[in-house]
Amino acid sequence: MSRLLRIAHSPDPDDAFMFYGLSQGEVTIENFTVQHILEDIETLNQRALKAEFEITAISAHLYPFVANHYWIMRTGS
């Protein structure tokens, strides 16, 4: 059974580049179905406060407010 993994990020070129392999099916994660959510960073910040996604891009200043729900990825800011 496949689990849903929602990855939320901006449509900006740097985020698009980081997630290209996943979004194009070139990279897969066993037992997960990946769903990409594209939003502007302010919307992602607001939705992160509600812990809506498994993985999300946020502004660096927001992290202390969501640290109980999210970790900074090794490739993150």
mmCIF file of the N, C-alpha and C atoms, coordinates in Angstrom:
data_MODEL
# 
_entry.id   MODEL 
# 
loop_
_atom_site.group_PDB 
_atom_site.id 
_atom_site.type_symbol 
_atom_site.label_atom_id 
_atom_site.label_alt_id 
_atom_site.label_comp_id 
_atom_site.label_asym_id 
_atom_site.label_entity_id 
_atom_site.label_seq_id 
_atom_site.pdbx_PDB_ins_code 
_atom_site.Cartn_x 
_atom_site.Cartn_y 
_atom_site.Cartn_z 
_atom_site.occupancy 
_atom_site.B_iso_or_equiv 
_atom_site.pdbx_formal_charge 
_atom_site.auth_seq_id 
_atom_site.auth_comp_id 
_atom_site.auth_asym_id 
_atom_site.auth_atom_id 
_atom_site.pdbx_PDB_model_num 
ATOM 1   N N  . MET A 1 1  ? 0.836  -1.181 0.000   1.00 0.00 ? 1  MET A N  1 
ATOM 2   C CA . MET A 1 1  ? 0.000  0.000  0.000   1.00 0.00 ? 1  MET A CA 1 
ATOM 3   C C  . MET A 1 1  ? 0.883  1.248  0.000   1.00 0.00 ? 1  MET A C  1 
ATOM 4   N N  . SER A 1 2  ? 0.597  2.167  -0.866  1.00 0.00 ? 2  SER A N  1 
ATOM 5   C CA . SER A 1 2  ? 1.383  3.383  -1.033  1.00 0.00 ? 2  SER A CA 1 
ATOM 6   C C  . SER A 1 2  ? 0.857  4.487  -0.117  1.00 0.00 ? 2  SER A C  1 
ATOM 7   N N  . ARG A 1 3  ? 1.783  5.201  0.527   1.00 0.00 ? 3  ARG A N  1 
ATOM 8   C CA . ARG A 1 3  ? 1.420  6.354  1.353   1.00 0.00 ? 3  ARG A CA 1 
ATOM 9   C C  . ARG A 1 3  ? 1.629  7.628  0.551   1.00 0.00 ? 3  ARG A C  1 
ATOM 10  N N  . LEU A 1 4  ? 0.809  8.637  0.835   1.00 0.00 ? 4  LEU A N  1 
ATOM 11  C CA . LEU A 1 4  ? 0.914  9.923  0.164   1.00 0.00 ? 4  LEU A CA 1 
ATOM 12  C C  . LEU A 1 4  ? 1.955  10.789 0.862   1.00 0.00 ? 4  LEU A C  1 
ATOM 13  N N  . LEU A 1 5  ? 2.871  11.343 0.074   1.00 0.00 ? 5  LEU A N  1 
ATOM 14  C CA . LEU A 1 5  ? 3.888  12.265 0.565   1.00 0.00 ? 5  LEU A CA 1 
ATOM 15  C C  . LEU A 1 5  ? 3.688  13.582 -0.171  1.00 0.00 ? 5  LEU A C  1 
ATOM 16  N N  . ARG A 1 6  ? 3.198  14.591 0.545   1.00 0.00 ? 6  ARG A N  1 
ATOM 17  C CA . ARG A 1 6  ? 2.953  15.897 -0.067  1.00 0.00 ? 6  ARG A CA 1 
ATOM 18  C C  . ARG A 1 6  ? 4.175  16.777 0.129   1.00 0.00 ? 6  ARG A C  1 
ATOM 19  N N  . ILE A 1 7  ? 4.731  17.234 -0.985  1.00 0.00 ? 7  ILE A N  1 
ATOM 20  C CA . ILE A 1 7  ? 5.899  18.110 -0.970  1.00 0.00 ? 7  ILE A CA 1 
ATOM 21  C C  . ILE A 1 7  ? 5.455  19.467 -1.502  1.00 0.00 ? 7  ILE A C  1 
ATOM 22  N N  . ALA A 1 8  ? 5.474  20.456 -0.627  1.00 0.00 ? 8  ALA A N  1 
ATOM 23  C CA . ALA A 1 8  ? 5.017  21.794 -0.996  1.00 0.00 ? 8  ALA A CA 1 
ATOM 24  C C  . ALA A 1 8  ? 6.229  22.700 -1.189  1.00 0.00 ? 8  ALA A C  1 
ATOM 25  N N  . HIS A 1 9  ? 6.259  23.370 -2.317  1.00 0.00 ? 9  HIS A N  1 
ATOM 26  C CA . HIS A 1 9  ? 7.363  24.292 -2.592  1.00 0.00 ? 9  HIS A CA 1 
ATOM 27  C C  . HIS A 1 9  ? 6.900  25.351 -3.563  1.00 0.00 ? 9  HIS A C  1 
ATOM 28  N N  . SER A 1 10 ? 7.719  26.358 -3.735  1.00 0.00 ? 10 SER A N  1 
ATOM 29  C CA . SER A 1 10 ? 7.370  27.445 -4.647  1.00 0.00 ? 10 SER A CA 1 
ATOM 30  C C  . SER A 1 10 ? 7.662  27.020 -6.087  1.00 0.00 ? 10 SER A C  1 
ATOM 31  N N  . PRO A 1 11 ? 7.038  27.680 -7.042  1.00 0.00 ? 11 PRO A N  1 
ATOM 32  C CA . PRO A 1 11 ? 7.335  27.386 -8.445  1.00 0.00 ? 11 PRO A CA 1 
ATOM 33  C C  . PRO A 1 11 ? 8.614  28.071 -8.937  1.00 0.00 ? 11 PRO A C  1 
ATOM 34  N N  . ASP A 1 12 ? 9.346  28.714 -8.036  1.00 0.00 ? 12 ASP A N  1 
ATOM 35  C CA . ASP A 1 12 ? 10.581 29.396 -8.412  1.00 0.00 ? 12 ASP A CA 1 
ATOM 36  C C  . ASP A 1 12 ? 11.594 28.408 -8.985  1.00 0.00 ? 12 ASP A C  1 
ATOM 37  N N  . PRO A 1 13 ? 12.482 28.871 -9.866  1.00 0.00 ? 13 PRO A N  1 
ATOM 38  C CA . PRO A 1 13 ? 13.429 27.970 -10.529 1.00 0.00 ? 13 PRO A CA 1 
ATOM 39  C C  . PRO A 1 13 ? 14.295 27.140 -9.586  1.00 0.00 ? 13 PRO A C  1 
ATOM 40  N N  . ASP A 1 14 ? 14.728 27.707 -8.452  1.00 0.00 ? 14 ASP A N  1 
ATOM 41  C CA . ASP A 1 14 ? 15.590 26.931 -7.556  1.00 0.00 ? 14 ASP A CA 1 
ATOM 42  C C  . ASP A 1 14 ? 14.841 25.751 -6.946  1.00 0.00 ? 14 ASP A C  1 
ATOM 43  N N  . ASP A 1 15 ? 13.598 25.952 -6.534  1.00 0.00 ? 15 ASP A N  1 
ATOM 44  C CA . ASP A 1 15 ? 12.804 24.840 -6.002  1.00 0.00 ? 15 ASP A CA 1 
ATOM 45  C C  . ASP A 1 15 ? 12.463 23.845 -7.105  1.00 0.00 ? 15 ASP A C  1 
ATOM 46  N N  . ALA A 1 16 ? 12.105 24.359 -8.270  1.00 0.00 ? 16 ALA A N  1 
ATOM 47  C CA . ALA A 1 16 ? 11.786 23.469 -9.393  1.00 0.00 ? 16 ALA A CA 1 
ATOM 48  C C  . ALA A 1 16 ? 12.981 22.576 -9.715  1.00 0.00 ? 16 ALA A C  1 
ATOM 49  N N  . PHE A 1 17 ? 14.174 23.137 -9.672  1.00 0.00 ? 17 PHE A N  1 
ATOM 50  C CA . PHE A 1 17 ? 15.390 22.365 -9.935  1.00 0.00 ? 17 PHE A CA 1 
ATOM 51  C C  . PHE A 1 17 ? 15.593 21.281 -8.881  1.00 0.00 ? 17 PHE A C  1 
ATOM 52  N N  . MET A 1 18 ? 15.414 21.642 -7.600  1.00 0.00 ? 18 MET A N  1 
ATOM 53  C CA . MET A 1 18 ? 15.639 20.672 -6.515  1.00 0.00 ? 18 MET A CA 1 
ATOM 54  C C  . MET A 1 18 ? 14.691 19.483 -6.595  1.00 0.00 ? 18 MET A C  1 
ATOM 55  N N  . PHE A 1 19 ? 13.466 19.723 -7.022  1.00 0.00 ? 19 PHE A N  1 
ATOM 56  C CA . PHE A 1 19 ? 12.460 18.666 -7.018  1.00 0.00 ? 19 PHE A CA 1 
ATOM 57  C C  . PHE A 1 19 ? 12.177 18.095 -8.403  1.00 0.00 ? 19 PHE A C  1 
ATOM 58  N N  . TYR A 1 20 ? 12.967 18.470 -9.402  1.00 0.00 ? 20 TYR A N  1 
ATOM 59  C CA . TYR A 1 20 ? 12.735 18.038 -10.779 1.00 0.00 ? 20 TYR A CA 1 
ATOM 60  C C  . TYR A 1 20 ? 12.666 16.512 -10.907 1.00 0.00 ? 20 TYR A C  1 
ATOM 61  N N  . GLY A 1 21 ? 13.622 15.820 -10.360 1.00 0.00 ? 21 GLY A N  1 
ATOM 62  C CA . GLY A 1 21 ? 13.659 14.362 -10.485 1.00 0.00 ? 21 GLY A CA 1 
ATOM 63  C C  . GLY A 1 21 ? 12.406 13.700 -9.950  1.00 0.00 ? 21 GLY A C  1 
ATOM 64  N N  . LEU A 1 22 ? 11.942 14.154 -8.794  1.00 0.00 ? 22 LEU A N  1 
ATOM 65  C CA . LEU A 1 22 ? 10.709 13.606 -8.223  1.00 0.00 ? 22 LEU A CA 1 
ATOM 66  C C  . LEU A 1 22 ? 9.493  13.982 -9.058  1.00 0.00 ? 22 LEU A C  1 
ATOM 67  N N  . SER A 1 23 ? 9.427  15.241 -9.480  1.00 0.00 ? 23 SER A N  1 
ATOM 68  C CA . SER A 1 23 ? 8.240  15.698 -10.210 1.00 0.00 ? 23 SER A CA 1 
ATOM 69  C C  . SER A 1 23 ? 8.113  15.049 -11.582 1.00 0.00 ? 23 SER A C  1 
ATOM 70  N N  . GLN A 1 24 ? 9.237  14.632 -12.167 1.00 0.00 ? 24 GLN A N  1 
ATOM 71  C CA . GLN A 1 24 ? 9.210  14.017 -13.495 1.00 0.00 ? 24 GLN A CA 1 
ATOM 72  C C  . GLN A 1 24 ? 9.218  12.493 -13.443 1.00 0.00 ? 24 GLN A C  1 
ATOM 73  N N  . GLY A 1 25 ? 9.197  11.928 -12.242 1.00 0.00 ? 25 GLY A N  1 
ATOM 74  C CA . GLY A 1 25 ? 9.190  10.475 -12.102 1.00 0.00 ? 25 GLY A CA 1 
ATOM 75  C C  . GLY A 1 25 ? 10.537 9.824  -12.325 1.00 0.00 ? 25 GLY A C  1 
ATOM 76  N N  . GLU A 1 26 ? 11.598 10.624 -12.427 1.00 0.00 ? 26 GLU A N  1 
ATOM 77  C CA . GLU A 1 26 ? 12.950 10.086 -12.612 1.00 0.00 ? 26 GLU A CA 1 
ATOM 78  C C  . GLU A 1 26 ? 13.494 9.503  -11.316 1.00 0.00 ? 26 GLU A C  1 
ATOM 79  N N  . VAL A 1 27 ? 12.996 10.017 -10.196 1.00 0.00 ? 27 VAL A N  1 
ATOM 80  C CA . VAL A 1 27 ? 13.358 9.531  -8.872  1.00 0.00 ? 27 VAL A CA 1 
ATOM 81  C C  . VAL A 1 27 ? 12.065 9.102  -8.193  1.00 0.00 ? 27 VAL A C  1 
ATOM 82  N N  . THR A 1 28 ? 12.069 7.924  -7.604  1.00 0.00 ? 28 THR A N  1 
ATOM 83  C CA . THR A 1 28 ? 10.882 7.450  -6.896  1.00 0.00 ? 28 THR A CA 1 
ATOM 84  C C  . THR A 1 28 ? 11.249 7.114  -5.456  1.00 0.00 ? 28 THR A C  1 
ATOM 85  N N  . ILE A 1 29 ? 10.244 7.088  -4.611  1.00 0.00 ? 29 ILE A N  1 
ATOM 86  C CA . ILE A 1 29 ? 10.419 6.713  -3.212  1.00 0.00 ? 29 ILE A CA 1 
ATOM 87  C C  . ILE A 1 29 ? 9.522  5.504  -2.976  1.00 0.00 ? 29 ILE A C  1 
ATOM 88  N N  . GLU A 1 30 ? 10.145 4.388  -2.661  1.00 0.00 ? 30 GLU A N  1 
ATOM 89  C CA . GLU A 1 30 ? 9.404  3.141  -2.502  1.00 0.00 ? 30 GLU A CA 1 
ATOM 90  C C  . GLU A 1 30 ? 8.282  3.297  -1.473  1.00 0.00 ? 30 GLU A C  1 
ATOM 91  N N  . ASN A 1 31 ? 7.118  2.798  -1.835  1.00 0.00 ? 31 ASN A N  1 
ATOM 92  C CA . ASN A 1 31 ? 5.922  2.801  -0.981  1.00 0.00 ? 31 ASN A CA 1 
ATOM 93  C C  . ASN A 1 31 ? 5.316  4.180  -0.759  1.00 0.00 ? 31 ASN A C  1 
ATOM 94  N N  . PHE A 1 32 ? 5.726  5.171  -1.556  1.00 0.00 ? 32 PHE A N  1 
ATOM 95  C CA . PHE A 1 32 ? 5.150  6.504  -1.440  1.00 0.00 ? 32 PHE A CA 1 
ATOM 96  C C  . PHE A 1 32 ? 4.681  6.995  -2.802  1.00 0.00 ? 32 PHE A C  1 
ATOM 97  N N  . THR A 1 33 ? 3.568  7.682  -2.797  1.00 0.00 ? 33 THR A N  1 
ATOM 98  C CA . THR A 1 33 ? 3.107  8.440  -3.946  1.00 0.00 ? 33 THR A CA 1 
ATOM 99  C C  . THR A 1 33 ? 3.395  9.901  -3.623  1.00 0.00 ? 33 THR A C  1 
ATOM 100 N N  . VAL A 1 34 ? 4.156  10.567 -4.479  1.00 0.00 ? 34 VAL A N  1 
ATOM 101 C CA . VAL A 1 34 ? 4.552  11.953 -4.227  1.00 0.00 ? 34 VAL A CA 1 
ATOM 102 C C  . VAL A 1 34 ? 3.585  12.898 -4.928  1.00 0.00 ? 34 VAL A C  1 
ATOM 103 N N  . GLN A 1 35 ? 3.077  13.853 -4.162  1.00 0.00 ? 35 GLN A N  1 
ATOM 104 C CA . GLN A 1 35 ? 2.217  14.902 -4.708  1.00 0.00 ? 35 GLN A CA 1 
ATOM 105 C C  . GLN A 1 35 ? 2.923  16.238 -4.489  1.00 0.00 ? 35 GLN A C  1 
ATOM 106 N N  . HIS A 1 36 ? 3.095  17.010 -5.557  1.00 0.00 ? 36 HIS A N  1 
ATOM 107 C CA . HIS A 1 36 ? 3.738  18.320 -5.459  1.00 0.00 ? 36 HIS A CA 1 
ATOM 108 C C  . HIS A 1 36 ? 2.669  19.391 -5.349  1.00 0.00 ? 36 HIS A C  1 
ATOM 109 N N  . ILE A 1 37 ? 2.850  20.276 -4.395  1.00 0.00 ? 37 ILE A N  1 
ATOM 110 C CA . ILE A 1 37 ? 1.962  21.419 -4.220  1.00 0.00 ? 37 ILE A CA 1 
ATOM 111 C C  . ILE A 1 37 ? 2.804  22.658 -4.459  1.00 0.00 ? 37 ILE A C  1 
ATOM 112 N N  . LEU A 1 38 ? 2.416  23.465 -5.431  1.00 0.00 ? 38 LEU A N  1 
ATOM 113 C CA . LEU A 1 38 ? 3.153  24.685 -5.770  1.00 0.00 ? 38 LEU A CA 1 
ATOM 114 C C  . LEU A 1 38 ? 2.382  25.897 -5.265  1.00 0.00 ? 38 LEU A C  1 
ATOM 115 N N  . GLU A 1 39 ? 3.018  26.667 -4.392  1.00 0.00 ? 39 GLU A N  1 
ATOM 116 C CA . GLU A 1 39 ? 2.408  27.864 -3.807  1.00 0.00 ? 39 GLU A CA 1 
ATOM 117 C C  . GLU A 1 39 ? 3.492  28.924 -3.631  1.00 0.00 ? 39 GLU A C  1 
ATOM 118 N N  . ASP A 1 40 ? 3.077  30.178 -3.508  1.00 0.00 ? 40 ASP A N  1 
ATOM 119 C CA . ASP A 1 40 ? 4.045  31.220 -3.185  1.00 0.00 ? 40 ASP A CA 1 
ATOM 120 C C  . ASP A 1 40 ? 4.504  31.019 -1.740  1.00 0.00 ? 40 ASP A C  1 
ATOM 121 N N  . ILE A 1 41 ? 5.648  31.570 -1.396  1.00 0.00 ? 41 ILE A N  1 
ATOM 122 C CA . ILE A 1 41 ? 6.269  31.294 -0.098  1.00 0.00 ? 41 ILE A CA 1 
ATOM 123 C C  . ILE A 1 41 ? 5.421  31.791 1.068   1.00 0.00 ? 41 ILE A C  1 
ATOM 124 N N  . GLU A 1 42 ? 4.726  32.895 0.923   1.00 0.00 ? 42 GLU A N  1 
ATOM 125 C CA . GLU A 1 42 ? 3.875  33.380 2.017   1.00 0.00 ? 42 GLU A CA 1 
ATOM 126 C C  . GLU A 1 42 ? 2.740  32.396 2.295   1.00 0.00 ? 42 GLU A C  1 
ATOM 127 N N  . THR A 1 43 ? 2.145  31.849 1.250   1.00 0.00 ? 43 THR A N  1 
ATOM 128 C CA . THR A 1 43 ? 1.098  30.838 1.429   1.00 0.00 ? 43 THR A CA 1 
ATOM 129 C C  . THR A 1 43 ? 1.674  29.592 2.082   1.00 0.00 ? 43 THR A C  1 
ATOM 130 N N  . LEU A 1 44 ? 2.865  29.179 1.654   1.00 0.00 ? 44 LEU A N  1 
ATOM 131 C CA . LEU A 1 44 ? 3.510  28.019 2.272   1.00 0.00 ? 44 LEU A CA 1 
ATOM 132 C C  . LEU A 1 44 ? 3.794  28.274 3.751   1.00 0.00 ? 44 LEU A C  1 
ATOM 133 N N  . ASN A 1 45 ? 4.225  29.478 4.088   1.00 0.00 ? 45 ASN A N  1 
ATOM 134 C CA . ASN A 1 45 ? 4.455  29.821 5.492   1.00 0.00 ? 45 ASN A CA 1 
ATOM 135 C C  . ASN A 1 45 ? 3.170  29.662 6.302   1.00 0.00 ? 45 ASN A C  1 
ATOM 136 N N  . GLN A 1 46 ? 2.076  30.203 5.792   1.00 0.00 ? 46 GLN A N  1 
ATOM 137 C CA . GLN A 1 46 ? 0.800  30.122 6.508   1.00 0.00 ? 46 GLN A CA 1 
ATOM 138 C C  . GLN A 1 46 ? 0.333  28.677 6.662   1.00 0.00 ? 46 GLN A C  1 
ATOM 139 N N  . ARG A 1 47 ? 0.499  27.896 5.618   1.00 0.00 ? 47 ARG A N  1 
ATOM 140 C CA . ARG A 1 47 ? 0.067  26.495 5.676   1.00 0.00 ? 47 ARG A CA 1 
ATOM 141 C C  . ARG A 1 47 ? 0.988  25.657 6.562   1.00 0.00 ? 47 ARG A C  1 
ATOM 142 N N  . ALA A 1 48 ? 2.268  26.035 6.637   1.00 0.00 ? 48 ALA A N  1 
ATOM 143 C CA . ALA A 1 48 ? 3.197  25.331 7.529   1.00 0.00 ? 48 ALA A CA 1 
ATOM 144 C C  . ALA A 1 48 ? 2.817  25.552 8.989   1.00 0.00 ? 48 ALA A C  1 
ATOM 145 N N  . LEU A 1 49 ? 2.304  26.718 9.308   1.00 0.00 ? 49 LEU A N  1 
ATOM 146 C CA . LEU A 1 49 ? 1.856  26.979 10.677  1.00 0.00 ? 49 LEU A CA 1 
ATOM 147 C C  . LEU A 1 49 ? 0.750  26.013 11.094  1.00 0.00 ? 49 LEU A C  1 
ATOM 148 N N  . LYS A 1 50 ? 0.023  25.489 10.112  1.00 0.00 ? 50 LYS A N  1 
ATOM 149 C CA . LYS A 1 50 ? -1.045 24.511 10.374  1.00 0.00 ? 50 LYS A CA 1 
ATOM 150 C C  . LYS A 1 50 ? -0.557 23.078 10.155  1.00 0.00 ? 50 LYS A C  1 
ATOM 151 N N  . ALA A 1 51 ? 0.740  22.924 9.846   1.00 0.00 ? 51 ALA A N  1 
ATOM 152 C CA . ALA A 1 51 ? 1.354  21.599 9.613   1.00 0.00 ? 51 ALA A CA 1 
ATOM 153 C C  . ALA A 1 51 ? 0.579  20.791 8.576   1.00 0.00 ? 51 ALA A C  1 
ATOM 154 N N  . GLU A 1 52 ? 0.269  21.418 7.441   1.00 0.00 ? 52 GLU A N  1 
ATOM 155 C CA . GLU A 1 52 ? -0.550 20.770 6.418   1.00 0.00 ? 52 GLU A CA 1 
ATOM 156 C C  . GLU A 1 52 ? 0.196  19.759 5.555   1.00 0.00 ? 52 GLU A C  1 
ATOM 157 N N  . PHE A 1 53 ? 1.522  19.875 5.461   1.00 0.00 ? 53 PHE A N  1 
ATOM 158 C CA . PHE A 1 53 ? 2.278  19.031 4.542   1.00 0.00 ? 53 PHE A CA 1 
ATOM 159 C C  . PHE A 1 53 ? 3.338  18.218 5.270   1.00 0.00 ? 53 PHE A C  1 
ATOM 160 N N  . GLU A 1 54 ? 3.738  17.122 4.654   1.00 0.00 ? 54 GLU A N  1 
ATOM 161 C CA . GLU A 1 54 ? 4.821  16.316 5.204   1.00 0.00 ? 54 GLU A CA 1 
ATOM 162 C C  . GLU A 1 54 ? 6.169  17.008 4.995   1.00 0.00 ? 54 GLU A C  1 
ATOM 163 N N  . ILE A 1 55 ? 6.333  17.651 3.844   1.00 0.00 ? 55 ILE A N  1 
ATOM 164 C CA . ILE A 1 55 ? 7.557  18.390 3.503   1.00 0.00 ? 55 ILE A CA 1 
ATOM 165 C C  . ILE A 1 55 ? 7.128  19.717 2.897   1.00 0.00 ? 55 ILE A C  1 
ATOM 166 N N  . THR A 1 56 ? 7.750  20.806 3.326   1.00 0.00 ? 56 THR A N  1 
ATOM 167 C CA . THR A 1 56 ? 7.390  22.106 2.769   1.00 0.00 ? 56 THR A CA 1 
ATOM 168 C C  . THR A 1 56 ? 8.578  23.063 2.785   1.00 0.00 ? 56 THR A C  1 
ATOM 169 N N  . ALA A 1 57 ? 8.607  23.937 1.822   1.00 0.00 ? 57 ALA A N  1 
ATOM 170 C CA . ALA A 1 57 ? 9.538  25.064 1.836   1.00 0.00 ? 57 ALA A CA 1 
ATOM 171 C C  . ALA A 1 57 ? 8.898  26.152 2.694   1.00 0.00 ? 57 ALA A C  1 
ATOM 172 N N  . ILE A 1 58 ? 9.722  26.858 3.443   1.00 0.00 ? 58 ILE A N  1 
ATOM 173 C CA . ILE A 1 58 ? 9.258  27.985 4.254   1.00 0.00 ? 58 ILE A CA 1 
ATOM 174 C C  . ILE A 1 58 ? 10.342 29.051 4.264   1.00 0.00 ? 58 ILE A C  1 
ATOM 175 N N  . SER A 1 59 ? 9.993  30.225 4.751   1.00 0.00 ? 59 SER A N  1 
ATOM 176 C CA . SER A 1 59 ? 10.991 31.263 4.987   1.00 0.00 ? 59 SER A CA 1 
ATOM 177 C C  . SER A 1 59 ? 11.786 30.891 6.230   1.00 0.00 ? 59 SER A C  1 
ATOM 178 N N  . ALA A 1 60 ? 13.069 31.200 6.236   1.00 0.00 ? 60 ALA A N  1 
ATOM 179 C CA . ALA A 1 60 ? 13.931 30.843 7.364   1.00 0.00 ? 60 ALA A CA 1 
ATOM 180 C C  . ALA A 1 60 ? 13.426 31.418 8.684   1.00 0.00 ? 60 ALA A C  1 
ATOM 181 N N  . HIS A 1 61 ? 12.887 32.630 8.644   1.00 0.00 ? 61 HIS A N  1 
ATOM 182 C CA . HIS A 1 61 ? 12.423 33.245 9.894   1.00 0.00 ? 61 HIS A CA 1 
ATOM 183 C C  . HIS A 1 61 ? 11.269 32.481 10.534  1.00 0.00 ? 61 HIS A C  1 
ATOM 184 N N  . LEU A 1 62 ? 10.540 31.689 9.769   1.00 0.00 ? 62 LEU A N  1 
ATOM 185 C CA . LEU A 1 62 ? 9.378  30.964 10.287  1.00 0.00 ? 62 LEU A CA 1 
ATOM 186 C C  . LEU A 1 62 ? 9.761  29.698 11.049  1.00 0.00 ? 62 LEU A C  1 
ATOM 187 N N  . TYR A 1 63 ? 10.946 29.179 10.797  1.00 0.00 ? 63 TYR A N  1 
ATOM 188 C CA . TYR A 1 63 ? 11.293 27.870 11.351  1.00 0.00 ? 63 TYR A CA 1 
ATOM 189 C C  . TYR A 1 63 ? 11.079 27.732 12.862  1.00 0.00 ? 63 TYR A C  1 
ATOM 190 N N  . PRO A 1 64 ? 11.482 28.683 13.690  1.00 0.00 ? 64 PRO A N  1 
ATOM 191 C CA . PRO A 1 64 ? 11.256 28.501 15.131  1.00 0.00 ? 64 PRO A CA 1 
ATOM 192 C C  . PRO A 1 64 ? 9.784  28.275 15.495  1.00 0.00 ? 64 PRO A C  1 
ATOM 193 N N  . PHE A 1 65 ? 8.886  28.769 14.665  1.00 0.00 ? 65 PHE A N  1 
ATOM 194 C CA . PHE A 1 65 ? 7.457  28.637 14.942  1.00 0.00 ? 65 PHE A CA 1 
ATOM 195 C C  . PHE A 1 65 ? 6.885  27.286 14.497  1.00 0.00 ? 65 PHE A C  1 
ATOM 196 N N  . VAL A 1 66 ? 7.630  26.564 13.664  1.00 0.00 ? 66 VAL A N  1 
ATOM 197 C CA . VAL A 1 66 ? 7.135  25.269 13.157  1.00 0.00 ? 66 VAL A CA 1 
ATOM 198 C C  . VAL A 1 66 ? 8.091  24.119 13.473  1.00 0.00 ? 66 VAL A C  1 
ATOM 199 N N  . ALA A 1 67 ? 9.101  24.389 14.287  1.00 0.00 ? 67 ALA A N  1 
ATOM 200 C CA . ALA A 1 67 ? 10.126 23.379 14.576  1.00 0.00 ? 67 ALA A CA 1 
ATOM 201 C C  . ALA A 1 67 ? 9.566  22.138 15.257  1.00 0.00 ? 67 ALA A C  1 
ATOM 202 N N  . ASN A 1 68 ? 8.413  22.244 15.879  1.00 0.00 ? 68 ASN A N  1 
ATOM 203 C CA . ASN A 1 68 ? 7.805  21.071 16.502  1.00 0.00 ? 68 ASN A CA 1 
ATOM 204 C C  . ASN A 1 68 ? 7.170  20.140 15.470  1.00 0.00 ? 68 ASN A C  1 
ATOM 205 N N  . HIS A 1 69 ? 7.008  20.611 14.227  1.00 0.00 ? 69 HIS A N  1 
ATOM 206 C CA . HIS A 1 69 ? 6.413  19.801 13.158  1.00 0.00 ? 69 HIS A CA 1 
ATOM 207 C C  . HIS A 1 69 ? 7.394  19.464 12.034  1.00 0.00 ? 69 HIS A C  1 
ATOM 208 N N  . TYR A 1 70 ? 8.434  20.276 11.856  1.00 0.00 ? 70 TYR A N  1 
ATOM 209 C CA . TYR A 1 70 ? 9.324  20.125 10.710  1.00 0.00 ? 70 TYR A CA 1 
ATOM 210 C C  . TYR A 1 70 ? 10.794 20.147 11.129  1.00 0.00 ? 70 TYR A C  1 
ATOM 211 N N  . TRP A 1 71 ? 11.614 19.481 10.343  1.00 0.00 ? 71 TRP A N  1 
ATOM 212 C CA . TRP A 1 71 ? 13.070 19.534 10.483  1.00 0.00 ? 71 TRP A CA 1 
ATOM 213 C C  . TRP A 1 71 ? 13.631 20.204 9.240   1.00 0.00 ? 71 TRP A C  1 
ATOM 214 N N  . ILE A 1 72 ? 14.778 20.847 9.386   1.00 0.00 ? 72 ILE A N  1 
ATOM 215 C CA . ILE A 1 72 ? 15.462 21.402 8.221   1.00 0.00 ? 72 ILE A CA 1 
ATOM 216 C C  . ILE A 1 72 ? 16.194 20.256 7.533   1.00 0.00 ? 72 ILE A C  1 
ATOM 217 N N  . MET A 1 73 ? 15.965 20.123 6.241   1.00 0.00 ? 73 MET A N  1 
ATOM 218 C CA . MET A 1 73 ? 16.633 19.068 5.479   1.00 0.00 ? 73 MET A CA 1 
ATOM 219 C C  . MET A 1 73 ? 18.096 19.433 5.277   1.00 0.00 ? 73 MET A C  1 
ATOM 220 N N  . ARG A 1 74 ? 18.926 18.437 5.112   1.00 0.00 ? 74 ARG A N  1 
ATOM 221 C CA . ARG A 1 74 ? 20.356 18.678 4.911   1.00 0.00 ? 74 ARG A CA 1 
ATOM 222 C C  . ARG A 1 74 ? 20.606 19.578 3.708   1.00 0.00 ? 74 ARG A C  1 
ATOM 223 N N  . THR A 1 75 ? 19.719 19.560 2.735   1.00 0.00 ? 75 THR A N  1 
ATOM 224 C CA . THR A 1 75 ? 19.873 20.391 1.545   1.00 0.00 ? 75 THR A CA 1 
ATOM 225 C C  . THR A 1 75 ? 19.152 21.721 1.682   1.00 0.00 ? 75 THR A C  1 
ATOM 226 N N  . GLY A 1 76 ? 18.558 21.976 2.845   1.00 0.00 ? 76 GLY A N  1 
ATOM 227 C CA . GLY A 1 76 ? 17.783 23.196 3.050   1.00 0.00 ? 76 GLY A CA 1 
ATOM 228 C C  . GLY A 1 76 ? 18.644 24.376 3.438   1.00 0.00 ? 76 GLY A C  1 
ATOM 229 N N  . SER A 1 77 ? 17.971 25.461 3.803   1.00 0.00 ? 77 SER A N  1 
ATOM 230 C CA . SER A 1 77 ? 18.661 26.696 4.149   1.00 0.00 ? 77 SER A CA 1 
ATOM 231 C C  . SER A 1 77 ? 19.452 26.530 5.421   1.00 0.00 ? 77 SER A C  1 
# 
